[in-house]
Amino acid sequence: MGLLSRPPTAFEERVYAALREIPRGRVVTYAVLAQHLNCRSAQAVGQALKRNPFAPDVPCHRVIRSDGFLGGYAGKLRGERVERKRNILARESVRFDEDGRLRDEGCLWRWED
């Protein structure tokens, strides 16, 4: 059975629900999202995002690395899919420099925990 051929787990559903709270024009890091979910593993969050069957309605493109770089998209770390992530975020007014690092840290989202 493939990654997308099974229903989301309870953890994945929690990740997707949190993603729906992030407004257009804002991004969150994997680490901040994991912390919000009381999860100690940003990698676990990344794996849930990789399996997101609801993209782009569940906006996994709004999650970036802690160092401000784009990170992966749809299971890929470079190439066409990552460029698609950059383009989606650009349409939402989130800009990255030519190296793929966030230009405006004011776009970073944090929950009021």
C-alpha positions as CSV (number, residue, x, y, z in Angstrom):
1,M,0.0,0.0,0.0
2,G,1.5,3.4,-1.0
3,L,1.9,6.5,1.1
4,L,-1.2,8.2,-0.3
5,S,-3.5,5.2,-0.5
6,R,-4.3,5.0,3.2
7,P,-6.3,7.4,5.3
8,P,-4.4,10.0,7.3
9,T,-3.3,8.9,10.9
10,A,-4.6,10.8,13.9
11,F,-1.2,12.6,14.1
12,E,-1.4,13.6,10.4
13,E,-4.9,15.0,11.0
14,R,-3.6,17.1,13.8
15,V,-0.8,18.4,11.6
16,Y,-3.3,19.2,8.8
17,A,-5.6,21.0,11.2
18,A,-2.8,23.2,12.4
19,L,-1.8,24.0,8.8
20,R,-5.3,25.3,8.1
21,E,-4.7,28.0,10.8
22,I,-1.7,29.5,9.0
23,P,-2.9,32.5,7.0
24,R,-1.9,33.3,3.4
25,G,1.3,35.3,3.3
26,R,2.7,33.6,6.4
27,V,5.0,30.6,6.9
28,V,6.0,28.5,9.9
29,T,9.0,26.3,10.5
30,Y,8.8,22.6,10.9
31,A,10.2,23.0,14.5
32,V,7.6,25.6,15.5
33,L,4.8,23.5,14.0
34,A,6.1,20.4,15.9
35,Q,6.3,22.5,19.1
36,H,2.7,23.7,18.6
37,L,1.6,20.0,18.3
38,N,3.6,19.0,21.4
39,C,5.7,16.8,19.2
40,R,9.4,16.5,19.8
41,S,10.2,15.6,16.2
42,A,10.2,18.2,13.3
43,Q,11.0,15.2,11.1
44,A,7.7,13.5,12.1
45,V,5.9,16.7,11.0
46,G,7.8,16.6,7.7
47,Q,6.8,13.1,7.1
48,A,3.1,14.0,7.7
49,L,3.5,16.9,5.2
50,K,5.1,14.6,2.7
51,R,1.9,12.4,2.8
52,N,-0.5,15.4,2.7
53,P,-3.3,14.2,0.3
54,F,-5.2,17.5,0.6
55,A,-2.5,19.9,-0.8
56,P,-2.8,22.8,-1.6
57,D,-6.1,23.1,0.4
58,V,-4.1,22.0,3.4
59,P,-1.2,24.4,2.9
60,C,1.9,22.3,3.6
61,H,3.7,24.8,1.3
62,R,3.6,27.2,4.2
63,V,6.2,25.2,6.2
64,I,9.9,26.1,5.9
65,R,13.1,25.1,7.5
66,S,14.3,26.8,10.8
67,D,17.2,28.4,9.0
68,G,14.7,30.3,6.7
69,F,15.3,28.1,3.6
70,L,12.4,26.8,1.6
71,G,12.9,23.1,2.5
72,G,11.2,20.3,0.5
73,Y,7.8,20.0,-1.1
74,A,5.8,17.0,-1.9
75,G,8.6,14.7,-0.9
76,K,11.3,16.4,-2.9
77,L,14.2,18.6,-1.7
78,R,15.0,20.3,-5.0
79,G,13.7,20.6,-8.6
80,E,10.3,21.3,-10.0
81,R,8.3,20.6,-6.9
82,V,10.4,23.0,-4.7
83,E,10.1,25.7,-7.4
84,R,6.3,25.1,-7.3
85,K,6.4,25.7,-3.6
86,R,8.4,28.9,-4.1
87,N,5.8,30.1,-6.8
88,I,2.8,29.3,-4.6
89,L,4.4,31.3,-1.7
90,A,5.3,34.2,-4.1
91,R,1.6,34.4,-5.1
92,E,0.9,34.7,-1.3
93,S,3.5,37.5,-1.1
94,V,6.1,35.4,0.7
95,R,9.5,36.1,-0.9
96,F,12.7,34.2,-0.9
97,D,16.1,35.3,-2.1
98,E,17.9,33.6,-5.1
99,D,19.4,31.0,-2.7
100,G,15.9,30.1,-1.3
101,R,16.1,31.9,2.1
102,L,13.2,33.8,3.5
103,R,13.6,37.6,2.8
104,D,11.2,38.9,5.4
105,E,11.1,37.3,8.9
106,G,7.9,39.2,9.5
107,C,6.2,36.5,7.5
108,L,6.9,33.9,10.2
109,W,3.8,32.6,12.0
110,R,3.6,31.7,15.6
111,W,0.6,30.4,17.5
112,E,-0.5,32.2,20.7
113,D,-0.1,29.1,22.9
